Amino acid sequence: MSAKAKIILSVSNDLNSDQRLQKVCKSLIAEGYDLVLLGRFLKGKSMPIDRPYPTKRFKLWFNKGPLFYFNLNLKLFFHLLFAKYDLLIANDLDTLPANYLAAKIRGKAIVYDSHEYFTEVPELIDRPKVKAIWERIERKFLPKIKHAYTVSPSIAEVYHKKYGVKMGLVRNFPFKQDSIIESKKQNAVIYQGALNVGRGLEELIRAFNSSLLEGVELWIFGAGDIEKELVNLTRSLGLNEQITFFGRKEASELKKYTERAAIGVSLERPMGLSYQYAIPNKLFDYLQAGTAVLYSPLKKVELLLDGKEVGEKLRSHDAEDLAQQIRDMLDSDQLSNWQSNAKELSQQYSWENEAKVMIKIVESALND
């Protein structure tokens, strides 16, 4: 099938800050495809979006829990049952049921993009009944998928062993930066990403209660399940002047802050195989921005960064130890070298090469 085929992409978020999806869409547009992007609308939280392709965000009756996922898939299914398209791209397991069933009924092609090892995220570790439901959904639909890609070779290997599904590898690298503009670094630490359990955020906030980090700012970008708890913790410690929650921002605005931060943190705990198998996307953004990195000792991250002299590996999640390590990094004679090395290393990781794999999988699905 020639370019100009129509593709509908579905995701369970509100489209504002999903950088992977923005990159996928930009690359598909460049290949001449017509796109529509579907997501959800969060009252009081979703910001206006301006994209060079149509978007639709569903207003749902429920915003979390089983009823949210049922409501989302119901809306998606009936929309996709009657919409015009040649191919569907389902992003993660929580949109796959509606996409698969609609594609099956309509006789249309479908591609699956696995952003994470969904059934092994930390949020499901202590919820065996909920995890079992998602595992049943995974077993029901994934073996039927012929065209798929994911962010990690480990996730691809697991799905191949479990279900015989062959997944391409499309890592979540940033677009190549042709011109590098040097930004003046500030005495600030940045965290960007989901505000969920297992990210080391509570410990990070408590670390800033130490006198060691007096005068150092902490910028937190993103939203998530424990956002209210983190804001309340910051307030209870009297750190509102030092710690700023920016919420979700468009990639271009977020990038400006990342370039100005001295250190970027990625403090994930080894909770669930999803964290252990995938490399946090934020690391590549930190590197490209020339921001020194403080990173967790997760195997995949160690393979990426150990020996590269772009920062330090986390010694401990203890708040006082964390404060000391951040203080030591900010005072280190190596800080400027780490920042320069980060920018140099980032040149090895560009979305442009990953997009070629994604485009081939899309073309294969359309021509199948």
Sequence and secondary structure as in RCSB ss.txt:
>XXXX:A:sequence
MSAKAKIILSVSNDLNSDQRLQKVCKSLIAEGYDLVLLGRFLKGKSMPIDRPYPTKRFKLWFNKGPLFYFNLNLK
LFFHLLFAKYDLLIANDLDTLPANYLAAKIRGKAIVYDSHEYFTEVPELIDRPKVKAIWERIERKFLPKIKHAYT
VSPSIAEVYHKKYGVKMGLVRNFPFKQDSIIESKKQNAVIYQGALNVGRGLEELIRAFNSSLLEGVELWIFGAGD
IEKELVNLTRSLGLNEQITFFGRKEASELKKYTERAAIGVSLERPMGLSYQYAIPNKLFDYLQAGTAVLYSPLKK
VELLLDGKEVGEKLRSHDAEDLAQQIRDMLDSDQLSNWQSNAKELSQQYSWENEAKVMIKIVESALND
>XXXX:A:secstr
  TT EEEEE SS SSS HHHHHHHHHHHHTT EEEEEEEE TTT      SS EEEEE S SSHHHHHHHHHHH
HHHHHHHS  SEEEEESGGGHHHHHHHHHHHT EEEEEE S GGGSGGGTT HHHHHHHHHHHHHHGGG  SEEE
S HHHHHHHHHHH   EEE        SS      EEEEEEES   TTSSHHHHHHHTTSGGGTT EEEEE   T
THHHHHHHHHHTT TTTEEEEE   HHHHHHHHHHEEEEEE     SHHHHHS  HHHHHHHHTT EEEE   HH
HHHHHTTS SEEE     HHHHHHHHHHHHH TTHHHHHHHHHHHHTT  HHHHHHHHHHHHHHHHH 
